[in-house]
C-alpha cells in the first residue's frame, strides 16, 4: 500500500502546478481589446456618459427626457479657477478635473509604488501610460452633463485643499450655475483615516420650472495591465484584474473585461455597488441603498475603454426648492474591515477562492497573532505553529503509521524478493504482515488529504491580503508578498522536505523511490517564485513536522527493541 502514499504526494505536486495554471487562466493579464466585435448598443466614440434608466435614443448615449418638457437652457458661468483641484488627506492624494468634476488621479501615501521607493502608489490616473478615472454627474432632462456643448465646467473656491492635523472632515465644494437660475453644487466630503469619499449633488432650483435629472457614477478604465501585481519571473502570479458588482440578492459577482461585450451588466436593484478590482486594491461606487439603481457596464465604441457604474432613478426638484442626492466613492486597499461597512459583499473583493471559508478563518488567526507580535513574518510563523497544533492528533497518527511502515520495510523487501513473481501471493503476505504488526498502511494518507485544503486556502490568503504587501520580516526579506530575491527560503524548504522524506519509509519499488526523491526538487522549483511569506510557512511547517516525526519514530523504534 506504499503506492497510495506516493500517489498522494505526486498528486500534491500536480495540484500545486494546476493551481498555478488555474490562477493564470482565471486571473490572467487583461486580454488585448478585440478588433472586430462591437458591443451591442455601445456608446459612440468620444462619449463617456452612461445610458439612462429609460431606453436610449438611437445612436446616442444621452437618455431621452423623462417628460414631454424640454430641457432648460444652460449656459456655463465662467469659473474663477480653471486648473485642476488638488485635495490631500492623511490617506488620499486626489486630483479633480473641474470639467465635469471627475476624479482623475488618486495616490495613496500609505502605500508606496515599490518596496524601495518613496513614491506613493497611484490607483487612479489619467496619463498617456494609463487611463483609469472615476466619473460622476447629472444626466436626464435637465442634467448639465447631458448638454450638447459638453460637460459642465465647475468653479472651485481654490485649487488646493488639505485636511489639517486634528481635522476630521474636509468638504470640497464645486459650483456650476446656468442662465435659468439653477445652481448645482458638487460636494466631495473627505474624512480623516478614510478611503471612502461622499460625493453629493445639491440642486438649487431658482428657475420657474421643475428640474429633472438622474445621478450617475462610473469607473472608466483602459486595457493596461495591473500596476499593483507582482512581477515574479516566469512563474509569477497574475491576480484578478476586472470588474465586480453586487446586489442584495447576489452580493459578489465578477465580470472580466473580455466579457463586457458578450455578458454586459444591466440590472436594476435596490442599492448595489460596482467596482474595478486589482491586486491588493479596489475602486468602487456605492449608490444609496434606499433607491432602485440601474447597474450597467459597457465598452467604448473603439473598444479601448471599459465602463461600469450606476444610474439612480430620476428625481425632481420643484421650482424654488433644493434637493440633494449622493453616493459613496471608494479608492484604496482591499481591507475587509473597511469594505464590509460600505456595502454587503464589497469585502469579498478580497478573493480567497473557492476555499474562502477556510481562508477567512486563517486570515482572522493571522491578524490576531499580528496584533500580538507586531510583525507579519512572525505572525505567519505563529499561524503555522497554531495550525500544526490543531492538526497534532492527525499528524501524530500519520507519523506513527509511517514509523511502523519504516520499521517493517526490511520484511516488506523480503516478501517482495520471495514472492515477486506472484503478485497475488505477495499481496496476501503483505496484508498478513500489516495485520500481524497492527499496521494500517492507509492511515498515514488521510491526515495529508485533510490538511491539503488548509495549505491551499493559506495560499490565497497570503497572495490576496494587502496587509502583507511590502511587509518586512528579517534581514533581506523586506516584502513577504514577493519572492525571496536570493532564493534562500525556497532552498531551505527543499532541504526540510528532503529531511522529512528521509524519516519516511522508503519505497521498495526503485521507480517509486526515484519519483519520491524528485519531489523536493520539484517543490523547490515551484517555490522559487512564490511569495516569501508562503514559502516561510512551508519551511516552518516542514521543520515542525520533522521534529514531531523524529520524536515519534524514535519512540516506536525504542518500543520495538524492548519488545
Steps between C-alpha positions, in 0.01 A plus 500: 500500500805725482385601156199680652721736694727560205202567279371765742840671508516504121143627496598782735767608253253482212242700699762767568581525131133505398441769761747720315334430165152560640607831653648612169187397312252655743697808597736540210608825342239712327452379142559746218196686384313313224517647156184375337212441741320808629273505802134531420367847564848621581542867566642714220872563497602804698207485741527377857140550610306191601164395372201613706229298672281569199578355158782693333448698184640333188869575442520687826592424859300802617170383653172654380328755719285323763209731414374697205653817636819589323825565684563838652753718320839476669789739464816443700617779724868582449679345800748690709752216486551263212793288624485154648382481860739323739374347825725340759400305811702272725424199274406647161651735242219579256489704180164627373441634150265801509371392157230264622642489853646151447773340710789452259778400738518324836832437673529306827770648728486197729590261216816558300534399135781255577654374822814708442343827382328783684269586212136432596308241306261655244173311495326736255668709236437667166826491306635380165609180676168417668143625522302406808262767633183532706223696332169624632239752398137587445324385183140490385266778390686784673825337603796725412712199398254429216542841333587499128792736568666256736543441866474787752801697612488533878629788705713437808584748773864392480714245322667344804331347804654315792362322803684652793630300801217451745239586236247218456324610184572703187232617255602603148218693334490530121236734353322522167216735406291551187319799355159368606588531868589139582803471724674167551755425770715189466629440851779255581520411870830348616548353848819444698629143473238404240536392138128542432382840381144629499407660167185712528313711247290782638260644242363848585219580257440876479335466160129501426484135386558166674850360459531130405806284490679182613833445672752268343839379616734282303857374472682536170806285436713407201667165422836563670633238740462507876771730643469337842558140399815314594754440226675188620665339199369232272271353767381827654137520604259715299210591725152604390458828315144573397161625603279387786153588622259408774129502577302417815413159352841415356756697694811426290539444128796523264493638148823463309586773250499246216133426579378861485375440145332162540379528861429869569361593838155660491299454819274723705534423870445666832838628613783298349858592415743489208878477506822433316724257687874454475771341712479642854281800404142573399313801363123506545181703473232434764168678430227550756367175645145643508456561126453266203822554305589376155837322492656493155822418320608572144793547271588811301438489127872478428516221764786671679313579822283305742223667703312366800274705722151590615218742418239606755129546428396843380441751776310827472585832663196731490548867413622700797624193691822304542588134536810288555593159360819316592713188456818363655828460313777272627859486377747315717632170631288188526470509879199290593412691817474822300309353204233298678353815657449668161287239323410131542747287305755770428742333743489190276719684250769354728464173313618188681369269226266206548653428841407848623333370819828340610695804374293734716578295813870491417510875435323567831762288678781673311364846586449406865857372535633811322325718756710326765841476330489810275671337199334307218795262461481393863121490464538245218727292722247529784221396262706200388552389860128548571388299198757231581368479855142466376600213272733342756283190569456430129869559431601275787282222361654546157856499633438192713376319193806613304735398781344155516522470124866594519557239772361218282660620177772227509230235537304653211814489288547130587139422402546679170817309422343166599164540327580762235395269218160433659321832551199344667706303750717808571188708578365228733831483690522880529146526635577223747806696616294818546241307702765326713679829578169692543589744221251690285698606188234755403497669842784729401314628194179637654666779704681620189172520307326684785778759525520573125202743501670695779820531297307613191287750696810648659644547152207727409522686831869582460454598135191718545552678833618857448628500857795290383586731208849643563490348850856425620614212715874455561823595324453487122131407515350849465178395322317186608273528196795478257741221416816450703759687287780263605289180497613413854153410629413277200831313541434458872153374415651241264753395762236458772278307261791268421574459871138413569508250214800323652293429813231329294509136393672470164313331214613153406434577134807673347281710267284619790812583699637702209176696463492565873857633498399745227222652711720741704662622178162553330357690795814712533466606136132581554577708806781706348255764376233461768443775760760470774222502761356179356843336477566605860187313602620184322848520656362534853234234441759255366736572789227436758401184313859373507525557877165332568567211264853442635373480859220257409732285287754467783225410748365225277844362413598499869178317591567243225852430635369447852241259366 
